[in-house]
Amino acid sequence: MTTTPTRFPHYTAAFEALSADDGLAWLAPLRQRAWDRFGELGLPTQRRGNEKWKYTDIRRIANVPFTHPLDLAPEIEQDRLASAPSGPGWTALVFVDGRFSPSLSSPPPAGFYAGSIAGAETAQALVEEHLAGQASPDDDGFVALNTAFLRDGALVHLPRNAEAADPVNLVYITTGREQPRVTHPRTLVVAESNSRLNLVESYVSLTGERFLTNAVTEIVVKDSASVNHHRLLLESDQAYHVGVSRVAQGRDSSFTSASFAKGAALGRNDFQVTLDGPGSTCTLNGLYFTTGNQHMDNFINIDHVQPNCTSRLLYKGILDGHSRAVFGGNVTVRKEAQKTDAQQTDKNLLLSHEAEVDSKPSLLIYADDVKCGHGATAGHIDDDTLFYMRSRGLDVATASQILIHAFASEIIEAVELEPLRDFLDSLFMEAIPDATLPLGRAS
């Protein structure tokens, strides 16, 4: 019997239509379990007593009867992909409204699998083993909803000792042919022992209308493997985006991720890394720009389970207009995780008096032999530095833009992929206001 809470009745008909669809039969039990769990969890509309969603109100998402596209994705021209980054030799997997588009994607690479979950017939056992293993529908209403409507997604699997010579570029496009609509992108990455991968995960839109992207990404980095990951949120200013990413690391593994966000009316980046093998390392960087009435919520968690692991977390935000940002960062060091080295930093630059940021980094330490630290800052453009630059002949706008770009460049310059680094540098330079006014005593 298909049931949902009475406050979400519009999802029921869509799920019943999906269940009648001739999709992947082996996914049916997982989808039904996720649907039943969504019926229990619903969406986190109550913020009181809910620390994860204390500063972000998602009632404007929960109250919209989004449509679920069940037909095949429309054909779009290759040049419509210009809003997503690309580079020479990159393997592109393109999904349009949640469905894999072979015509827009690159031929399958040699030596590893990069394609759709629906088309991974030879890797079905691998998918069944790992899908929903890190992002469980039991824990989160958005994950449950994504899993209940799972029909396709991206699968990247590197065998033991394999190396992807060129980056794998996952592009998720929303077309806006129905309004308002929801898509549920799903990504599963498994890097076997001693493998190497560069991964780019981009979310873009071809419409300026309202829609919801409810994305879930699971990454498994096994012993001595290395994954360099980039996540780009570049949807429209009317879009709602909830992204849940879960990463599990094995012994002596390395995981690096950089998150960049510029487009969403409401964006949520829920990112969790579990260091479950001794000697593993992780680096999480983030940069976002908000303006107007945009709201960006970064909820970043690093769980040190095993000893001798290292983590670094650095997020930066640039806020303009009446926008608001939230940073909640938790680093947990368990009792067995001795010799942990963890540092966590959140920095924010406010370009207007109306912009607001709520930052709450935290450390939960249960081991006694550790080296850990955290910090958060928020402020305006420094008056003294601005005055010095103006004394050298620069006008207010030019001096401000140079300072803002310098603030962002620490994150952008850490990107090793040159085409992506250039793309991001141009993107954020264009986003800087043309005439940023000083907020302090300088004039």
C-alpha positions as CSV (number, residue, x, y, z in Angstrom):
1,M,0.0,0.0,0.0
2,T,1.5,3.3,-1.0
3,T,1.2,6.0,1.6
4,T,2.7,9.4,2.4
5,P,2.0,11.9,5.1
6,T,-1.1,14.0,4.2
7,R,1.1,17.1,3.8
8,F,2.9,15.6,0.8
9,P,0.1,14.0,-1.2
10,H,1.4,15.2,-4.6
11,Y,4.3,12.7,-4.4
12,T,1.9,9.6,-4.2
13,A,0.6,9.7,-7.8
14,A,4.1,10.2,-9.1
15,F,5.5,7.3,-7.2
16,E,2.7,5.0,-8.3
17,A,3.3,6.0,-11.9
18,L,7.0,5.3,-11.5
19,S,6.2,1.9,-9.9
20,A,4.2,1.0,-13.0
21,D,7.0,2.0,-15.3
22,D,9.2,-0.7,-16.9
23,G,12.3,0.5,-15.1
24,L,15.0,-1.6,-13.4
25,A,13.1,-4.4,-11.6
26,W,16.0,-5.1,-9.2
27,L,15.6,-1.5,-7.9
28,A,12.0,-2.0,-6.9
29,P,12.6,-3.3,-3.4
30,L,15.0,-0.5,-2.6
31,R,12.7,2.1,-4.0
32,Q,9.7,0.8,-2.0
33,R,11.8,0.7,1.2
34,A,12.8,4.3,0.6
35,W,9.2,5.3,-0.2
36,D,8.0,3.8,3.0
37,R,10.8,5.6,4.9
38,F,9.9,8.9,3.3
39,G,6.3,8.3,4.5
40,E,7.7,8.2,8.1
41,L,10.3,11.0,7.8
42,G,8.7,13.5,5.4
43,L,10.7,16.6,4.9
44,P,12.4,18.6,7.7
45,T,9.9,21.5,7.8
46,Q,10.2,21.8,11.6
47,R,13.4,23.6,12.7
48,R,12.8,23.8,16.4
49,G,14.9,21.1,18.0
50,N,16.4,20.2,14.6
51,E,19.9,21.4,14.6
52,K,20.7,20.3,11.1
53,W,18.0,22.6,9.7
54,K,18.0,25.3,12.4
55,Y,18.9,28.2,10.0
56,T,17.3,27.0,6.8
57,D,13.5,27.0,6.2
58,I,12.5,24.5,3.5
59,R,8.8,25.0,3.7
60,R,8.9,26.8,0.4
61,I,10.2,23.5,-1.1
62,A,7.9,21.2,0.9
63,N,4.7,23.2,-0.1
64,V,5.2,23.2,-3.8
65,P,3.6,20.3,-5.8
66,F,6.6,19.6,-8.0
67,T,6.0,17.4,-11.1
68,H,8.2,14.3,-11.7
69,P,9.1,13.9,-15.4
70,L,8.7,10.2,-16.3
71,D,9.1,10.5,-20.1
72,L,12.4,10.5,-22.0
73,A,14.5,13.6,-21.8
74,P,14.2,16.0,-24.7
75,E,17.0,16.4,-27.2
76,I,19.2,19.5,-26.7
77,E,22.0,20.9,-28.8
78,Q,25.6,20.3,-27.8
79,D,26.3,24.0,-27.5
80,R,23.7,24.3,-24.7
81,L,26.4,22.6,-22.5
82,A,28.6,25.8,-22.6
83,S,27.4,26.7,-19.0
84,A,29.2,23.6,-17.7
85,P,33.0,23.3,-17.5
86,S,34.8,21.0,-19.9
87,G,38.4,20.2,-21.0
88,P,40.4,18.4,-23.7
89,G,40.1,14.6,-23.3
90,W,37.5,14.8,-20.5
91,T,35.0,12.0,-20.4
92,A,31.5,13.6,-20.3
93,L,28.4,11.9,-18.8
94,V,25.4,14.1,-19.5
95,F,22.0,13.7,-17.8
96,V,19.0,15.7,-19.0
97,D,16.2,16.0,-16.5
98,G,17.7,13.1,-14.6
99,R,18.0,10.8,-17.7
100,F,21.2,9.7,-19.3
101,S,21.8,11.3,-22.8
102,P,24.2,9.1,-24.9
103,S,24.2,11.6,-27.7
104,L,25.6,14.3,-25.5
105,S,28.0,12.0,-23.6
106,S,31.5,10.8,-24.5
107,P,32.2,7.2,-25.7
108,P,33.0,4.9,-22.8
109,P,36.6,5.1,-21.6
110,A,39.0,2.1,-21.6
111,G,40.1,0.5,-18.4
112,F,37.1,1.5,-16.2
113,Y,33.4,2.0,-16.3
114,A,31.8,5.5,-16.6
115,G,28.2,5.5,-17.7
116,S,24.7,5.3,-16.4
117,I,23.4,3.1,-13.6
118,A,20.6,1.9,-15.8
119,G,23.1,0.7,-18.5
120,A,25.5,-1.0,-16.1
121,E,24.3,-4.5,-16.7
122,T,27.7,-6.1,-16.1
123,A,28.1,-4.0,-12.9
124,Q,24.8,-4.8,-11.3
125,A,26.3,-6.7,-8.4
126,L,28.6,-3.7,-7.7
127,V,25.7,-1.3,-7.8
128,E,23.6,-3.5,-5.5
129,E,26.5,-3.7,-3.0
130,H,27.2,0.0,-2.8
131,L,24.0,1.9,-3.7
132,A,22.4,3.4,-0.6
133,G,25.3,2.0,1.4
134,Q,26.6,5.5,2.4
135,A,23.5,7.7,1.9
136,S,20.8,5.6,3.5
137,P,17.1,6.5,3.0
138,D,16.7,5.6,6.7
139,D,18.5,8.7,7.8
140,D,17.2,11.6,5.7
141,G,13.9,12.6,4.1
142,F,15.5,14.1,1.0
143,V,17.7,10.9,0.5
144,A,14.6,8.8,1.0
145,L,12.8,10.7,-1.7
146,N,15.7,10.6,-4.1
147,T,16.0,6.8,-3.6
148,A,12.3,6.3,-4.0
149,F,12.4,7.9,-7.5
150,L,15.7,6.4,-8.5
151,R,15.6,5.2,-12.2
152,D,19.0,6.2,-13.5
153,G,22.2,8.0,-12.5
154,A,25.9,8.1,-13.0
155,L,28.2,5.2,-12.1
156,V,31.9,5.5,-12.1
157,H,33.9,2.4,-11.2
158,L,37.7,2.2,-11.3
159,P,39.1,-1.3,-10.9
160,R,42.1,-2.0,-8.6
161,N,45.3,-0.2,-9.7
162,A,43.4,1.7,-12.5
163,E,43.9,5.3,-13.3
164,A,41.6,7.6,-15.2
165,A,44.1,9.6,-17.4
166,D,41.5,12.4,-17.9
167,P,38.8,13.8,-15.7
168,V,35.3,12.3,-15.7
169,N,32.8,15.1,-16.1
170,L,29.3,14.5,-14.8
171,V,26.8,17.1,-16.1
172,Y,23.2,17.2,-14.7
173,I,21.0,19.6,-16.7
174,T,17.5,20.8,-16.0
175,T,15.5,22.0,-19.0
176,G,12.4,23.5,-17.5
177,R,10.0,22.0,-20.0
178,E,7.4,21.6,-17.2
179,Q,7.0,24.0,-14.3
180,P,7.6,23.5,-11.5
181,R,9.5,20.2,-11.7
182,V,11.8,18.1,-9.6
183,T,14.7,15.8,-10.6
184,H,16.6,13.4,-8.5
185,P,20.2,13.0,-9.8
186,R,22.1,10.0,-8.3
187,T,25.8,9.5,-8.5
188,L,27.7,6.4,-7.3
189,V,31.6,6.3,-7.5
190,V,33.6,3.4,-6.4
191,A,37.4,3.7,-6.6
192,E,39.0,0.3,-5.8
193,S,42.3,-0.1,-4.1
194,N,45.2,2.0,-5.4
195,S,43.1,3.6,-8.2
196,R,43.2,7.3,-9.2
197,L,40.3,9.5,-10.4
198,N,39.6,13.2,-11.1
199,L,35.9,13.9,-11.0
200,V,33.8,16.9,-11.8
201,E,30.1,17.0,-10.8
202,S,28.2,20.0,-12.3
203,Y,24.5,21.0,-11.9
204,V,23.3,23.5,-14.5
205,S,20.0,24.7,-15.9
206,L,18.5,25.9,-19.2
207,T,15.7,27.7,-17.6
208,G,15.3,30.6,-15.2
209,E,12.1,29.2,-13.8
210,R,11.6,27.6,-10.4
211,F,12.5,23.9,-10.0
212,L,14.0,21.5,-7.4
213,T,17.1,19.4,-7.8
214,N,17.3,16.7,-5.1
215,A,20.8,15.2,-5.6
216,V,22.5,12.3,-3.8
217,T,26.2,11.4,-4.4
218,E,28.0,8.4,-2.8
219,I,31.7,8.0,-3.2
220,V,33.7,4.9,-1.9
221,V,37.5,5.4,-1.8
222,K,39.1,2.1,-0.9
223,D,42.6,1.4,0.5
224,S,45.4,3.6,-1.1
225,A,43.0,5.0,-3.7
226,S,42.9,8.7,-4.5
227,V,39.8,10.8,-5.7
228,N,40.0,14.5,-6.5
229,H,36.4,15.7,-6.6
230,H,34.8,19.0,-7.6
231,R,31.1,19.9,-7.1
232,L,29.6,22.9,-9.0
233,L,26.2,24.4,-8.3
234,L,25.4,26.7,-11.2
235,E,21.7,26.5,-11.5
236,S,19.3,29.5,-11.9
237,D,18.6,32.1,-9.2
238,Q,15.0,30.6,-8.9
239,A,16.2,27.1,-8.4
240,Y,16.0,25.1,-5.2
241,H,18.9,22.6,-4.7
242,V,19.4,20.1,-2.0
243,G,22.6,18.0,-2.4
244,V,23.6,15.2,-0.1
245,S,27.1,13.7,-0.5
246,R,28.5,10.8,1.4
247,V,32.1,9.7,1.2
248,A,33.8,6.6,2.8
249,Q,37.5,6.3,2.9
250,G,39.7,3.2,3.5
251,R,43.3,2.8,4.7
252,D,45.9,5.3,3.4
253,S,43.3,6.7,0.9
254,S,43.2,10.3,-0.2
255,F,40.1,12.4,-0.9
256,T,40.1,16.0,-2.0
257,S,36.9,17.9,-2.8
258,A,36.2,21.5,-3.8
259,S,32.6,22.9,-3.8
260,F,31.6,25.9,-5.8
261,A,28.2,27.5,-5.7
262,K,26.8,30.5,-7.5
263,G,23.2,29.8,-8.6
264,A,20.2,28.9,-6.4
265,A,17.4,30.7,-4.6
266,L,18.0,28.1,-1.9
267,G,21.0,25.8,-1.9
268,R,21.9,23.1,0.6
269,N,25.3,21.3,0.5
270,D,25.2,18.4,3.0
271,F,28.6,16.8,2.8
272,Q,30.0,14.1,5.0
273,V,33.3,12.2,4.9
274,T,34.0,9.2,7.0
275,L,37.7,8.4,7.5
276,D,37.4,4.7,8.3
277,G,40.9,3.6,7.5
278,P,44.2,4.4,9.3
279,G,46.4,6.9,7.5
280,S,43.7,8.4,5.3
281,T,43.6,12.1,4.4
282,C,40.8,14.4,3.3
283,T,40.7,18.0,2.2
284,L,37.4,19.9,1.7
285,N,37.4,23.3,0.2
286,G,34.4,25.5,-0.7
287,L,33.6,28.8,-2.2
288,Y,30.2,30.4,-2.8
289,F,28.8,33.7,-3.9
290,T,25.3,34.9,-3.0
291,T,23.3,38.0,-3.9
292,G,19.8,39.3,-3.9
293,N,17.7,37.1,-1.6
294,Q,19.7,33.9,-2.1
295,H,20.2,31.5,0.7
296,M,23.1,29.0,0.8
297,D,23.5,26.4,3.5
298,N,26.7,24.3,3.9
299,F,26.5,21.5,6.4
300,I,29.9,19.8,6.4
301,N,30.9,16.9,8.6
302,I,34.1,14.9,8.9
303,D,34.1,11.8,11.0
304,H,37.5,10.5,12.2
305,V,36.9,6.8,13.0
306,Q,40.4,5.4,12.7
307,P,43.8,6.7,14.0
308,N,46.5,8.6,12.2
309,C,44.2,10.5,9.9
310,T,44.4,14.1,8.6
311,S,41.6,16.4,7.5
312,R,41.5,20.0,6.4
313,L,38.4,22.0,5.9
314,L,38.3,25.6,4.4
315,Y,35.1,27.2,3.2
316,K,34.8,30.8,2.0
317,G,31.6,32.8,1.3
318,I,31.0,36.1,-0.5
319,L,27.7,37.7,0.3
320,D,25.9,40.6,-1.3
321,G,22.4,42.1,-1.3
322,H,20.0,40.7,1.2
323,S,21.4,37.2,0.9
324,R,22.0,34.8,3.7
325,A,24.5,32.0,4.3
326,V,24.8,29.2,6.8
327,F,27.9,27.2,7.7
328,G,27.6,24.2,10.1
329,G,30.8,22.2,10.3
330,N,31.3,19.3,12.6
331,V,34.6,17.4,13.0
332,T,34.1,14.3,15.1
333,V,37.2,12.4,16.5
334,R,36.2,9.1,18.0
335,K,37.9,7.4,20.9
336,E,39.9,5.1,18.7
337,A,41.1,7.9,16.4
338,Q,44.3,8.7,18.2
339,K,46.9,10.9,16.4
340,T,44.2,12.8,14.5
341,D,45.2,16.0,12.8
342,A,42.2,18.1,11.9
343,Q,41.7,21.8,11.1
344,Q,38.5,23.6,10.2
345,T,38.0,27.2,9.0
346,D,35.1,29.2,7.7
347,K,35.6,32.7,6.4
348,N,33.0,35.1,5.0
349,L,33.2,38.5,3.2
350,L,30.0,40.6,3.4
351,L,29.6,43.2,0.7
352,S,26.4,44.8,2.1
353,H,24.9,45.7,5.5
354,E,21.9,43.5,4.7
355,A,23.8,40.3,4.1
356,E,23.9,37.8,6.9
357,V,25.9,34.7,7.8
358,D,25.4,32.2,10.6
359,S,28.6,30.2,11.2
360,K,28.9,27.3,13.7
361,P,32.0,25.2,13.3
362,S,32.4,22.6,16.1
363,L,34.8,19.9,17.3
364,L,33.6,16.7,19.0
365,I,36.7,15.1,20.4
366,Y,36.7,11.8,22.3
367,A,40.4,10.9,21.9
368,D,43.2,12.4,24.0
369,D,46.2,12.4,21.6
370,V,45.0,14.8,18.8
371,K,45.9,18.1,17.1
372,C,42.7,19.9,16.2
373,G,41.6,23.5,15.7
374,H,38.7,25.5,14.2
375,G,37.7,29.1,13.6
376,A,35.3,31.3,11.8
377,T,35.4,34.9,10.6
378,A,32.9,37.3,9.0
379,G,33.6,40.9,8.0
380,H,33.5,43.6,5.4
381,I,36.3,44.8,3.1
382,D,39.1,46.1,5.2
383,D,39.0,49.9,5.3
384,D,42.8,50.4,5.7
385,T,43.7,48.1,2.8
386,L,41.1,49.8,0.6
387,F,42.4,53.3,1.6
388,Y,45.9,52.2,0.7
389,M,44.9,50.9,-2.7
390,R,42.9,54.1,-3.4
391,S,46.0,56.2,-2.4
392,R,47.8,54.4,-5.3
393,G,45.3,55.8,-7.8
394,L,42.6,53.0,-7.9
395,D,39.0,53.9,-7.7
396,V,36.7,52.3,-5.1
397,A,35.1,49.8,-7.5
398,T,38.4,48.6,-8.9
399,A,40.1,48.3,-5.5
400,S,37.1,46.5,-4.1
401,Q,37.0,44.0,-7.0
402,I,40.8,43.3,-6.6
403,L,40.3,42.6,-2.9
404,I,37.3,40.3,-3.4
405,H,39.1,38.4,-6.1
406,A,42.1,37.9,-3.8
407,F,39.7,36.6,-1.1
408,A,38.3,34.0,-3.5
409,S,41.5,33.1,-5.3
410,E,42.9,31.0,-2.4
411,I,40.2,28.4,-3.1
412,I,40.2,28.7,-6.9
413,E,43.9,28.4,-7.3
414,A,44.0,25.2,-5.4
415,V,42.1,23.5,-8.3
416,E,44.6,21.4,-10.1
417,L,42.6,21.0,-13.4
418,E,43.6,24.0,-15.5
419,P,40.4,24.2,-17.6
420,L,38.3,24.1,-14.5
421,R,40.4,26.6,-12.7
422,D,40.1,29.1,-15.6
423,F,36.4,28.5,-15.8
424,L,35.9,29.2,-12.1
425,D,38.1,32.2,-12.1
426,S,36.1,33.8,-14.9
427,L,32.8,32.8,-13.3
428,F,33.5,34.4,-10.0
429,M,35.1,37.5,-11.5
430,E,31.9,38.1,-13.5
431,A,29.9,37.7,-10.3
432,I,31.7,40.5,-8.4
433,P,29.6,43.6,-8.4
434,D,30.7,46.3,-10.8
435,A,30.5,49.1,-8.2
436,T,31.1,47.6,-4.7
437,L,30.9,50.4,-2.2
438,P,33.0,50.4,1.0
439,L,31.0,49.7,4.2
440,G,33.3,51.3,6.7
441,R,34.7,54.8,7.1
442,A,36.5,54.9,3.7
443,S,34.6,56.8,1.0
